[in-house]
Amino acid sequence: MNQNRLLDANINRSAEGLRVLEDIARFSLDNQKISAAIRSLRHRVRDLFKGREHSLLSARDSVADVGQITSQQATGSDERDGLRDTVLSNFKRVQEASRSIEEILKTKGEYSAGKIVEELRFSVYELETELMSFFSRQLPSGIYGILGEKFSLGRSNVEVARQMVEAGVAVLQYREKLKYKSSRAIYEECLAIRQITRDADVPFIINDYADIALMVEADGIHQGQDDIPIKALRKIAPDIILGCSTHSPEQAQQAIADGADYIGVGPIFTTQTKEDVCDAVGLEYLEYVAKNHDIPFVAIGGIKRNNLPQVLQRGAKTVCLVTEIIGARDINKRIQEIQEIFNAGEEK
């Protein structure tokens, strides 16, 4: 029985799977931390067998591999349902190969080397949890709604939230200031809106109030440039969507490096709905983000039905219209009108 052949096949399986995962973390998720961790694991697997290259290569016989026939006859086993499925499949590939390497080494009497591979396998389990969490923290495409009673024609946030969710917004954000409402009032509103969004399976994001977001089990928290940094916030909110407003390429790069799940891009046009807002960044910054980053983003700021086509043409898939929606007499009708513009853009 050729144990070196077993080792060679599984070392290659493990390294190949790690390479796929490293590339996804690096190029698709723009996550330097996870990419570097996977790269380190890949090199550690290869380094463990330095000096054995000749014996391993000599044992290789891919032409006579009986497994090729089984693989060719299998149907559906190699199909992938999107990037998430690819990540999951490659983690399983690495874990199974690592276990096989570990057992072979122990069979050969190389117990210490087997324990090292065991440790690497447990590191892979931890990375799987971390990387897979990105796929449960995705920003949907479509209309990103924001609440604000100041512009809601006398209607409460809860009532407007219900109407927006029923009309089909893809995401809903709660945004109020303490000078207009007490902490208790904000908490109670968010609790009610959380139930509305949960029943409709619409992601609910709270602006600024991390404590309230965690208490009501919101899907996400959105932060501005002067709020708690995303990197710090992730320590207390490891499993929910974290968004960050950005107004320049430098801020976008920093938000990505800090681990934001999505970024706000704007204000695209001049807006009066947010206090202390910076000058409009224009369509150029939107175009820059769409062309240079894979991170999900929401275009925001002064966007109306008349300029929405320009925003969509620049690559935006998720767009926030504030007063255009909450300031409409008929919210359902307005959202349908906006959705028609989205649909027209997709057809082109």
N, C-alpha and C positions, 0 to 999 in steps of 0.2 A: 504493500500500500504506500503510495507516494504522498507523504504528508506535506512536502514542499509545494506540490501542485495545489493542494487544498489551501495552503497559506497564500500562495500567489494569487489565486482567483479571488479570495476574500479581501486581501489587501487592496487589490484593484477595485473591487466593488465598493469598499469603504471610501477610498480616496476619490473615486469618481462621483459617488453620491455627495460627499462633502464639497466637491468642486461645484456641483450644480447648486447646492444650497448657498455656498459662498457668493456665487454670481448673482443669485436672486436677491440676497441681502444687500449686495453692493450696488447692483445696477437697477433693480426694480424697486427696492425699498429705501435706497440711499441711506442705509444704516451702517455706519462705519464700525460701530462697536461689535455688532453681531457678525458682520463680515470678517473682521479681524479675529474674532474668537474661533470661527469656523476654519479660517485659514490656519490658525495655530494648531488646531486639532489635526488638520490634514497633514501638516508637516510633521507633527509628532508621530502619526501613524507611519509615515514613510521613514522617519529617522530611526524608529524602533528596529527597522530591518536593514539598516545600512550595513554593508559588508556581506550581505547575503544575496545581493542582486544576481550574481552568477548562478547560484544554486536554484534560486527561484525561477529565473528565466529559463534555465535548462529543463526545469520540470514542466514548463508550460507546453500544452498540446491543444491549442484551440481548434485545430482542424478536426481532431478525433474526439472532440468533446460531445458526448452523447446528449448532453443537456441542450444542445442547439436544436435537435429535432423536437424535443419537448416544447422548447420556446417557440419554435416556428408553428407548431400545431395549436398552441394556446390562442384563444380568441378573447379579446376584451381585457386581458390582464395588463396590457401596456397602455390602455386608453387613459387620458387625463382630462378631467373636467375642470380646466382652469389652473391658474398658478397655485392656488391653495392645495389642490390635489397633487400637483407636482412636488410641492414642498413636503407634504405628508408622506408620499410614496418614497421620496429619497431619504427621509429620516428613517423610515422602516428598513430601507435597504442598508443604510449604514449600521443601524442597530443590530440587524440580523447578521451582517458580515462580521461585525466586531465580536459578537458572541461566538461565532464560529472560530474566529482567530484565537480568541481566549481559550476555548476548549482544546483546540489543536496544540497550542503552546503547552498547556498543562499536560496533555497526553505525551508530549515530547520531553516532559520533565522540566520545562522552562517555567516554573511556577511564578517567579518574580515578574517575568515579562507578561505572563498571563494576567497578573494582578494589575499591571500598568494598563493593559487593554481594558480590563474591567472598569478601572477608574475613568478611562476615556469614554467608555460606553455610558456611564452615568452622567458625564458631562454633556454628552449628546442628548440624553433625556431632558436635561435642564434647558438646553438650547432649543429643543423642540417646543417646549412650553412657551418660551420667550418669543420665538419666531412665529409660532402659530397664533399667538395672541394678536398679532398685527392683522390677521384676517378676520377677527371678530371686532376689529376697531376700524372698520372701513367707512368712508364718507360716501353716501349714495349720490348718484347723479340726479339732477332735477332741481326743484325749487327748494331753496333753503329759507324757511320762514323765520322771522324774528318778531317777537312780541314787544309791545310798548304802549301802555295805556294812553300816554300823552297824545298819541296820533290815532287812537282807535275810535274816534267819534263817540266817546262816552261809554263804549262797551268794555266790559272787564276783560282782563287777560285770559281768564278761564273760558269765557264765552268765545272770544276770538280764536283761542287755541282749538276749541272744539270745531269751529267752522273751518279753520285752515286744515285740520287733520281730515275732516270729512270730505273736503274738496280735493285732497290728494297731494299735500306738500310732502317732499321726500325727507326733510329734516325740520325740526322745530327748536328754536333757541329762545330761552327766557332771558330778557335783558331789562333790568330795572335798577334804579339808583336808590340808595338808602335815604336820600333826602326827600324822596317822594313816598316811600313806604317803610314801615318798620321791618326789622328782621323777621319777626313772627309772621307778619302779613306775607312777606316774600316766601317764607317757608311753607305756609299753608297753601299759597297759590301754586307753588312748585309741586307740592304733594298732589294736588288735584290734577294738575296738568300731566304729571307723571303717569297717573292712572289712565288718562285719556290717550296719551301716546302709547302706553304699553298695550292697551286694548287694541289699538290700530297698528301695532308693530311699526311705529315711526320713531326713529332715534330722537331722544330728548337731550338737548345740550343746555347747560346753564352757564351764563356769562359771569365770570368773576368769583361767584360764591362757591368755592370748593367744598366748604363744610356742608352747606345745604345740598349740594349735588350728591355728596356721599350719603347724607342722611335720607334723601328721598330715592336713592338708587337711580340717579340719572344715568344716561348712557355716556355722557361726556361733559367736559368742562372747556370753556373757551377763555383764553387769556389775551390781554393786550400787552403791548411792549413795556408798560410800566407796572405790570402785575407780577405775581410770583412766577419765576422762570419755569418753563416746562420741565427741565431736568429735575428741579427740586420737587415740583408737583407730582412727578411720576413716583416718587418715594412713598407717597400716601395714596396714590391712585394708580396702581400698576396695571389695572385691567380695563380701564375705560378710555374712551376717545379723548384725546387732548388736542385742542386746536389753538393756534396762535396767530394773531393779526400781524401782518407784515406790510411794509410800505416801500421796501427796497430790496435789491438782490442780496445785499449783505444780511439783512434781517431774515430773508428767506433761508439762506444758507445756515444761519445760526439756529433757526427754529428746527431745521432738519437735523443738524448736528445734535441738538438737545433732545431729539426723539419725539417731535410733534407728529401726530398721526395725520394732520392736515393743516394747511395754512389758509388764512384769510388774505386775499389779494385786493388791496384797495386803499383808500377809496378811489374807484375808477373815475368817477365824476364827482363834482362838488355835491356835498350832502349836508343837510341841516338836521338830520335825525340823531346824530351823536354829538355830545358835548366834547369840547377840546380835541376835535378831530384835526388831523394834519391836512395839508393841501392835497388836492386830487393828484394821484400818481399817473393817471392816464392809461390809455390802452397799451402803451409801450411796455410797462412793467408786467401787465397781464400776459402779453405776448412772450416776454422773456421767460416767465415762469412756465408757461405751457410748453415752450421749446426746450428748456434746459433742465427741468426737474420732473421726475415721475410721481412725486408726492401728490396726493389728492389736494385740491384747493377749491375754495369758494370765492367767486368774484363778488365784490360788494361795494356799495357806495354810489348813490345817485343813479342807480340803474332803474329804468322805466321801460314800459313796453316799446317806446319809440327807439330807444338805443340798445335794447336787448339783442337784436340781431348782430350788432357790431361786436358785442361781448362774446356771443356764441361763435362768431366767425374767427375770433382770436384764440379759440381752443378751450373756452370754459365749458365744463359739463355740469357744474353745480353753481347756481347763481342765486344771490340773495336780493330780493326786492322788498323793501320795508314798507314805506308809506304807500307804495303802489298797491299793496295788498291790504294792510291793516287800516288804511285810510279809505278803502273802497266801501261804498254803501252795500254792495252785494259782493261779499268776499268769494263765494263759490263761483259766481260768474267771472270775476276778475282772474281767479286762478285758472279757470278753463281757457280764458283768452291768452294768458301767459303760456299755458301748456301748448296751445296751438302754435305759438311762435317757436317753442322748443321743437315741436314735431316738424315744423316747416324747415328748421335748420338741419335736422337729422336727414331729411329727404334729399337735401342738396348734395 
